Amino acid sequence: MTEKEILYIEDAVNHEIYTIETCVEIIDCLEDENLIKLVKKILKKHKTILEMFMEVL
């Protein structure tokens, strides 16, 4: 893998971590169960994406 490709993946990993952290913060603020379920679904998807990136590294 080239250095440029590694930097791209690292940037993508950082974006996924930020999204995961934001989802957790949002869940803590929500009261509506439907919204909580939706954000948890989004959170799960981004955790899966993060795991895939980590396998590449």
N, C-alpha and C positions, 0 to 999 in steps of 0.2 A: 504494500500500500504506500502511496506517495505521501509526503508530508502534507500536501494540500488536502488530500482526501482525509487524512487523520484529523486535520484542523476542522474540516467540514463536519465530520462525525462528532467531534468534541463540542462544536457549536450546537449541533442538533441535540446532543445529550443535555447540554445546559438548558436548552429550550424546554425539553421534556421535564426536567427537574423543576423548572420554574412553573410549568403548567400543573404538575402534580401538587406542588406546594400551594398554588393558588386554589386548586380544587378543594384541598383539605380546609383551607381557610374559609372558602365559600360555604362548604357543608356545615361548618361550625356556626355560621351566621343564619342559615336557613331554618325556617319552621315548617314550610310546606313539604309534605312527604313526597309528592310527585316531583318537585324540584330536587329534593335530596336524592331521590332515585336516579334522576337524570344526570346529576353531577357525579354521582358514584359510578354510573356507567361510563361517563367520560373519563373519570379518574382511572378506572380499570383499563380502558383502552390505552391511555398514555403510559401506564405502568408496563403494559405489554410491549409497547413500542420501545420504552427505555430498556427493557430486558433484551430486546432484539439488538439494539445498538451496543449494549454491553457485551454481548456475545461476539460481535464483530471486533471489538477492541480486545 
